[in-house]
Amino acid sequence: MSRSAEIETRLREAFAPRELMVRDDSERHRGHAGYREGGDSHFHVVLRSARFEGLSRIARHRAVHDALGSQLMSDIHALSLDLGT
């Protein structure tokens, strides 16, 4: 399973989102730190979920990091998050 698919699966399970988009932005970072041939290193996520209601921006980011798990987070060089309810 690609990292994009794994990210999407874990976020769907954890947040039951009304909107979810996971984009692999690795090619945009070719030649920069953390770039890996073949991608799967830089991601942008748009996630809308009622489970974020009442949470601060930092708490939302922490919740996503927890849902992805430490192993997957360590495999990703960069993760850009656009989170809302």
N, C-alpha and C positions, 0 to 999 in steps of 0.2 A: 504494500500500500504506500502511495506517495505521502510525503509529509503534508501536502495540501489536503488530501483526503483524510488523513489522520486528524489534522486540526479540525476539519469540518465535522467529522464524526464525534469527536470529544466535545466540541462546543454544542452540537445539537443535543447530545445526551445530557449535558450539564445545564443548559439554559432554555431548552424548548423555544428557540427564537422565532419571532414573527418575520425576521429578516436576517439572512446570513450570507455573506459573500467573503470568500477567501481567495486572495489573488497572490500568486507567486510573482514577486517583483525582482527576483534574482538577476535577471538580464539587465535591469536598469543599473545594477551595481557592478557590472563587469569591470575588472581592473581595480576595484576598491577592496578594502579589508573585508574578510569573511566570505568573499565570493567563491563559490564552488562551481566548477564545470558541471553542467547538467541541471543547475538550479537547486531548488529546495533549501535555500539559505536565508532569503529575505521575503517577508510576507506582509501583506496589508489585510486587515480583517475589519469588516463592517458588521456589527452585531447589534440587533435590537431585541430586547427581551424584557418582559415584565419583571423578571427576577432582579433587575438592576434598580427597580423602584426604591427610592430612599437611600441609595448608596452613593457615596462620593465618587469622584472620578478615580481617585487612588484605590478605593475599595473595589470598584468595578475592574480595574486593571489587575489587582491582586486575585480577584475571583477567576478571571480568565487564565492567569498564570497557574493557579491551583488546578483548574480543570484540565489544562494541558499536561501538567505534571512536570516534575523536575528533569526527567530524562529528555523529553521532547523539547523543553525549553532550552536545555543545554545544547541540543542539536541544531537549533535555529540561531542564526547570527543576529537577525534583526526582525522585530515584530512591531508593526505600526497598528494601533487600535483606534477605531472609531466606534465608541460604545454608547448606546442610549436605550431608552425604554420604548 
